[in-house]
Amino acid sequence: MSVVHLRRVLRVVILLISVLGLLSLPAVSEAAIAGPYIAHILEGGPELSKPLQREIASSAAWSEWVWVRISPNGSKTSVIARFGAVDDKAPRVLMIRDAHPAALIADKQIVASSAVDPMTWHLIGVVEDSNDLTLYVDGLPAGTSTVSNEPVTPELLLAPTVPTDMHHFSGDIGGLSIAS
């Protein structure tokens, strides 16, 4: 039997198995996605609140990506977005700390070593896979940390009200999305 003939027979056998339902492939679940959200945030403006799917709020694997352009005054310490309530054990916070992108979960913080230029668009991302958290800036890893994964309140705040030692975020959010 030639190799060509053997390949044809194998294709027919695979086709018959799949048609008869003898080959069971695992179902692919759809990802839960929030966004994209686009906003122009004025200095001192109100926070924007959006509901968040429970699948995202309780997931051990999630990602948050945002195109952001901070205003010249927005390079101080300010929160771009937070999902989860302030009193949750581990709300997820994406922020700017003295012009450096940063991510904060519970008591773990990752701060990028390079600052971002105000009035220039930058892609900032945070990815958690189980207990590993990675911060990305313009598509490159900017730091990692091990974090505890706790479910959070299913809410998303853009430019949330912050403690007095921080400034209100001001700038542009161009397509913030969260997925699990």
Backbone hydrogen bonds in HBPLUS format (Angstrom, degrees):
<---DONOR---> <-ACCEPTOR-->    atom                        ^
c    i                          cat <-CA-CA->   ^        H-A-AA   ^      H-
h    n   atom  resd res      DA  || num        DHA   H-A  angle D-A-AA Bond
n    s   type  num  typ     dist DA aas  dist angle  dist       angle   num
A0006-LEU N   A0002-SER O   2.98 MM   4  6.25 156.1  2.04 147.8 154.7     1
A0007-ARG N   A0003-VAL O   2.98 MM   4  6.22 155.1  2.04 148.8 154.6     2
A0008-ARG N   A0004-VAL O   3.15 MM   4  6.44 155.6  2.21 146.9 153.0     3
A0009-VAL N   A0005-HIS O   3.04 MM   4  6.33 161.1  2.07 152.1 156.8     4
A0010-LEU N   A0006-LEU O   2.95 MM   4  6.16 159.1  2.00 148.0 154.0     5
A0011-ARG N   A0007-ARG O   2.97 MM   4  6.22 155.7  2.03 148.4 154.4     6
A0012-VAL N   A0008-ARG O   3.06 MM   4  6.32 159.2  2.11 149.7 154.9     7
A0013-VAL N   A0009-VAL O   2.96 MM   4  6.22 161.0  2.00 152.9 158.0     8
A0014-ILE N   A0010-LEU O   2.98 MM   4  6.20 165.3  2.00 152.5 156.0     9
A0015-LEU N   A0011-ARG O   2.90 MM   4  6.09 158.1  1.95 147.2 153.8    10
A0016-LEU N   A0012-VAL O   2.88 MM   4  6.12 161.8  1.91 153.3 157.7    11
A0017-ILE N   A0013-VAL O   2.94 MM   4  6.16 161.7  1.97 152.9 157.9    12
A0018-SER N   A0014-ILE O   2.99 MM   4  6.20 164.5  2.02 151.2 155.0    13
A0019-VAL N   A0015-LEU O   2.91 MM   4  6.09 157.2  1.96 150.6 157.4    14
A0020-LEU N   A0016-LEU O   2.92 MM   4  6.02 159.5  1.97 150.1 155.3    15
A0022-LEU N   A0017-ILE O   2.97 MM   5  5.22 144.0  2.11 161.7 159.1    16
A0021-GLY N   A0018-SER O   3.22 MM   3  5.09 150.3  2.31  94.9 103.6    17
A0180-SER N   A0032-ALA O   2.94 MM 148  5.40 146.1  2.06 147.2 156.5    18
A0034-ALA N   A0178-ILE O   2.75 MM 144  5.14 160.3  1.79 157.2 162.0    19
A0178-ILE N   A0034-ALA O   2.90 MM 144  5.14 157.7  1.95 147.0 153.8    20
A0037-TYR N   A0176-LEU O   2.90 MM 139  5.03 145.4  2.02 128.7 139.0    21
A0175-GLY N   A0037-TYR O   3.04 MM 138  4.88 132.9  2.27 128.9 134.3    22
A0176-LEU N   A0037-TYR O   2.89 MM 139  5.03 152.6  1.96 146.5 142.1    23
A0039-ALA N   A0173-ILE O   2.85 MM 134  5.05 157.9  1.89 140.5 146.8    24
A0173-ILE N   A0039-ALA O   2.77 MM 134  5.05 173.3  1.77 161.3 162.8    25
A0041-ILE N   A0171-GLY O   2.76 MM 130  5.27 160.1  1.80 174.0 174.2    26
A0171-GLY N   A0041-ILE O   3.02 MM 130  5.27 147.5  2.13 132.7 142.2    27
A0045-GLY N   A0042-LEU O   2.85 MM   3  5.02 159.1  1.90 133.6 131.7    28
A0048-LEU N   A0158-LEU O   3.01 MM 110  5.02 167.0  2.03 146.2 150.5    29
A0158-LEU N   A0048-LEU O   2.78 MM 110  5.02 162.0  1.81 149.9 155.9    30
A0050-LYS N   A0156-LEU O   2.78 MM 106  5.08 158.5  1.82 155.0 159.8    31
A0156-LEU N   A0050-LYS O   2.82 MM 106  5.08 161.6  1.85 164.7 166.1    32
A0052-LEU N   A0154-PRO O   3.18 MM 102  4.65 150.4  2.28 119.5 112.1    33
A0056-ILE N   A0053-GLN O   3.06 MM   3  5.53 133.9  2.28 109.0 119.9    34
A0057-ALA N   A0053-GLN O   3.17 MM   4  6.53 164.1  2.19 151.2 155.7    35
A0058-SER N   A0054-ARG O   2.97 MM   4  6.03 140.8  2.12 150.7 158.0    36
A0059-SER N   A0056-ILE O   3.29 MM   3  5.17 161.2  2.32 102.3 107.9    37
A0152-VAL N   A0057-ALA O   2.97 MM  95  5.18 157.9  2.02 134.0 141.2    38
A0130-SER N   A0060-ALA O   2.77 MM  70  4.76 137.0  1.96 129.3 141.1    39
A0062-TRP N   A0128-GLU O   2.90 MM  66  5.39 145.6  2.02 142.4 153.4    40
A0128-GLU N   A0062-TRP O   2.86 MM  66  5.39 168.5  1.87 159.1 163.1    41
A0063-SER N   A0179-ALA O   2.83 MM 116  5.42 148.3  1.93 154.9 162.0    42
A0179-ALA N   A0063-SER O   2.91 MM 116  5.42 155.3  1.97 151.0 158.4    43
A0064-GLU N   A0126-VAL O   2.81 MM  62  5.20 153.3  1.88 152.7 160.9    44
A0126-VAL N   A0064-GLU O   2.80 MM  62  5.20 149.7  1.89 147.9 157.8    45
A0065-TRP N   A0177-SER O   2.92 MM 112  5.47 160.7  1.95 158.5 164.9    46
A0177-SER N   A0065-TRP O   2.88 MM 112  5.47 158.3  1.93 158.7 166.1    47
A0066-VAL N   A0124-ILE O   2.89 MM  58  5.46 151.2  1.98 155.1 164.6    48
A0124-ILE N   A0066-VAL O   2.89 MM  58  5.46 169.6  1.90 161.3 161.4    49
A0174-GLY N   A0067-TRP O   2.72 MM 107  4.86 170.6  1.73 147.7 149.6    50
A0068-VAL N   A0122-HIS O   2.82 MM  54  5.42 163.2  1.85 156.5 161.7    51
A0122-HIS N   A0068-VAL O   2.91 MM  54  5.42 148.2  2.01 142.4 152.3    52
A0069-ARG N   A0172-ASP O   2.93 MM 103  5.04 156.0  1.99 145.0 149.4    53
A0172-ASP N   A0069-ARG O   2.75 MM 103  5.04 161.7  1.79 146.5 151.8    54
A0119-MET N   A0070-ILE O   2.78 MM  49  5.61 160.8  1.82 159.6 166.4    55
A0071-SER N   A0170-SER O   2.99 MM  99  5.75 175.0  1.99 136.5 134.9    56
A0074-GLY N   A0071-SER O   2.79 MM   3  4.79 143.0  1.93 104.1 116.5    57
A0099-ALA N   A0075-SER O   2.58 MM  24  4.38 117.1  1.96 140.3 151.2    58
A0167-HIS N   A0077-THR O   2.75 MM  90  5.89 174.8  1.75 170.3 172.0    59
A0078-SER N   A0096-ILE O   2.82 MM  18  5.33 152.1  1.89 148.7 157.7    60
A0096-ILE N   A0078-SER O   2.80 MM  18  5.33 166.1  1.82 164.8 169.3    61
A0080-ILE N   A0094-LEU O   2.85 MM  14  5.65 141.1  2.00 137.1 149.6    62
A0159-ALA N   A0080-ILE O   2.75 MM  79  4.92 175.1  1.75 137.3 138.9    63
A0081-ALA N   A0094-LEU O   3.16 MM  13  5.32 163.5  2.19 144.4 148.2    64
A0094-LEU N   A0081-ALA O   2.88 MM  13  5.32 174.0  1.89 163.6 164.5    65
A0082-ARG N   A0157-LEU O   2.92 MM  75  5.29 152.0  2.00 147.4 156.0    66
A0157-LEU N   A0082-ARG O   2.83 MM  75  5.29 163.6  1.86 157.3 162.9    67
A0083-PHE N   A0092-ARG O   2.89 MM   9  5.31 156.4  1.95 149.6 156.8    68
A0092-ARG N   A0083-PHE O   2.94 MM   9  5.31 159.4  1.99 165.9 160.6    69
A0084-GLY N   A0155-GLU O   2.97 MM  71  5.50 148.8  2.07 150.0 159.7    70
A0088-ASP N   A0085-ALA O   3.05 MM   3  5.31 165.4  2.07 111.7 115.8    71
A0093-VAL N   A0104-LEU O   2.89 MM  11  4.99 156.4  1.95 154.3 159.0    72
A0104-LEU N   A0093-VAL O   2.88 MM  11  4.99 154.7  1.95 144.6 149.3    73
A0095-MET N   A0102-ALA O   2.88 MM   7  5.15 176.0  1.88 148.3 149.3    74
A0102-ALA N   A0095-MET O   2.84 MM   7  5.15 146.5  1.95 150.8 145.9    75
A0097-ARG N   A0100-HIS O   2.76 MM   3  5.04 170.8  1.77 144.5 147.2    76
A0100-HIS N   A0097-ARG O   3.01 MM   3  5.04 156.8  2.06 106.4 113.7    77
A0116-VAL N   A0099-ALA O   2.73 MM  17  5.67 159.0  1.77 167.8 167.7    78
A0112-ALA N   A0101-PRO O   2.88 MM  11  5.57 176.6  1.88 171.7 172.7    79
A0103-ALA N   A0110-ILE O   2.87 MM   7  5.24 150.7  1.96 145.9 155.5    80
A0110-ILE N   A0103-ALA O   2.86 MM   7  5.24 160.8  1.89 153.3 159.4    81
A0105-ILE N   A0108-LYS O   2.90 MM   3  5.35 162.8  1.93 158.0 163.7    82
A0108-LYS N   A0105-ILE O   2.85 MM   3  5.35 160.7  1.89 144.1 143.5    83
A0138-ASP N   A0123-LEU O   2.59 MM  15  4.64 156.7  1.64 153.1 157.8    84
A0125-GLY N   A0136-TYR O   2.95 MM  11  4.84 163.8  1.98 133.3 136.4    85
A0136-TYR N   A0125-GLY O   2.73 MM  11  4.84 163.4  1.76 148.0 147.7    86
A0127-VAL N   A0134-THR O   2.93 MM   7  5.29 159.1  1.98 150.1 157.1    87
A0134-THR N   A0127-VAL O   2.88 MM   7  5.29 155.2  1.94 147.7 156.1    88
A0129-ASP N   A0132-ASP O   2.94 MM   3  5.34 157.1  2.00 149.7 155.4    89
A0132-ASP N   A0129-ASP O   3.19 MM   3  5.34 174.0  2.19 122.4 123.7    90
A0147-VAL N   A0131-ASN O   2.79 MM  16  5.07 158.2  1.84 141.3 148.7    91
A0133-LEU N   A0145-SER O   2.80 MM  12  5.25 175.3  1.81 169.7 169.4    92
A0145-SER N   A0133-LEU O   2.88 MM  12  5.25 143.2  2.02 147.4 155.6    93
A0135-LEU N   A0143-GLY O   2.89 MM   8  5.36 164.6  1.92 154.1 158.9    94
A0142-ALA N   A0135-LEU O   2.64 MM   7  5.37 171.0  1.65 157.3 154.1    95
A0137-VAL N   A0140-LEU O   2.92 MM   3  5.44 157.6  1.97 154.1 155.1    96
A0140-LEU N   A0137-VAL O   3.11 MM   3  5.44 169.7  2.12 116.3 118.5    97
A0155-GLU N   A0153-THR O   2.77 MM   2  5.78 130.9  2.01 115.4  99.6    98
A0166-MET N   A0163-PRO O   3.09 MM   3  5.75 160.0  2.13 124.2 126.3    99
